[in-house]
Amino acid sequence: MTNLGNKPWPPHRPCRRSLLLGAAAAAALALPLPRAFADVGLRQVPADGQRLPAIGMGTWITFNVGEDLELRKARRDVLASFFRAGGRVIDSSPMYGSSQDVLGYGLEKVGQPDDLFAADKIWTGAGSEGLAQAEDSRRRWGVPRFQLLQVHNLLAWQDHLKTLRAMKEKGLIRYIGVTTSHGRRHDILEQVMRREALDFIQVTYNPVDREAEERILPLAQERGMAVIVNRPFRRGALTAALEGKPLPGSVAELGAASWAQAILQFIVSHPAVTVAIPATTVPLHAKENVEAGTLPLPDARLREQIAAAILSA
Amino acid sequence: MLLEGSYSLDDFLLFSEEVYWRLFEVHNSAFWPLIPPALIAAALLPYLLRAAGDHRRRAAVLVTAAAWFVVAWSFFWVTYATINWAAIYVAPLFAMEGLLLLFLSAQQGIWARKVRSLPGHIGGVLLLYGLLLYPLQGLAMGRPVAAVQLFGLAPDPTALATLGLLMALGRGWRAGICRIVPVIWCLLSATTLYALGSWEAWPLAVAAALGVFIFPRKGADAQGAAEP
């Protein structure tokens, strides 16, 4: 079993198993990023310039299927579709029930892209348990290491940031960050962002939940922090409410084929946003979500049109 | 609607409705050897309730205690914990109810002699709902027979039947204490089902209310033994 304490980030020497898996995955999934990403859809992480596809995938609820083999296979298919479309950023948490295990199952079945961006969180009130939990999470995913570890919902953030910073200094992880959701605790988040050197923050942001625009997103730009956006569809409530309603013509002209894509275009068109992480149980939606990151971005006027159309729906 | 608060009850759920209902199929499949004894127990309880004699009533409570132990271990500790980390905290609660029922079954002179009182009738209806109608309800809702929720294997029918049994048979504070965990579970499960958008939350909420408010009137059962 790989231990977080003796596998530094650079240089990474893949084990035989991961090489075999990688080769199989490359053959099966045509892993090099699709052509569309060569020019558009990639975002830079301010900390070191690494480029990531603008649309990733969240696993809250959708990947928590326990030991149900039929549903595990269905999530494997979602993962395969996501990778085939060029998606690379996946986010999970020890709080999400069996999501990490199911991700591990899926990654073992479809293979891990070499450039998989595995993001997870520390979620425990005890600062002393952070390192052990990170190792347990890594084992569940079955990945050599996480690229990003975040403090989940700012729980015991002082203690955990010390742990994460030490891990980063040892080369065990590449980035550190903190998360919030539902627009909660933005005051504390702002204080943490001003005080701590973070690579990433994670917040809720969509055409309806725009509180982050006021202070958090500008501050992230000012401080050089990458931003992951969770709950882009309000856990499906936004897209459900918009079902059957026509897209505004100007939005459709940008190439959006659905409200889901229009919402994702809105989100990633904010200059502070690095990656949005919609969750889905439908392989086709995983593909369409990733493709939304390659579409032309709406300008300020069109962004407001999208928001207004959604609010009036 | 979209401008309403963004934080709702279903945000506390870790799983989808599909995963929740399929969980019982996974559970039944994993613990299939327990299905025949669970069915026998469900068939036995109404007979033990109707038959006269304290020893039969004690037997009914003993069977129910065993059901709580089985659900604590198999459902909460093993199955439900795979999708809900909080389940391992509920398992001891169910085991504690099993112990309380064991304790109750050993008590003398606390059994109502007649079940034809209003609480007795309500208890009988709840018992039948838990043992028979609740499992059939899933089938009526289109869920497969493999996902049926059975007394002694799934928590909802076990809690419903236990509340019914205690209403029909148990008198006094000892039986009242044994209602606490089933009532708590009915409320928790009702909250979960409500968050999942299922109407099946409401019968559980009503059962919890009955468990709190419906007690035999003092002295109403003239033939019942006095509380020691």
Interface residues (C-beta under 8 A of the other chain):
Chain A: I61 T62 N64 V65 G66 E67 D68 E70 L71 M95 Y96 G97 S98 H182 G183 R184 T204 V208 D209 R231 R234 R235 A237 L238 A241 T281 I310 L311 A313
Chain B: M1 L2 L3 S6 Y7 D10 D11 L13 L14 F15 S16 E18 V19 R22 L23 E25 V26 A30 T79 T82 I83 N84 W85
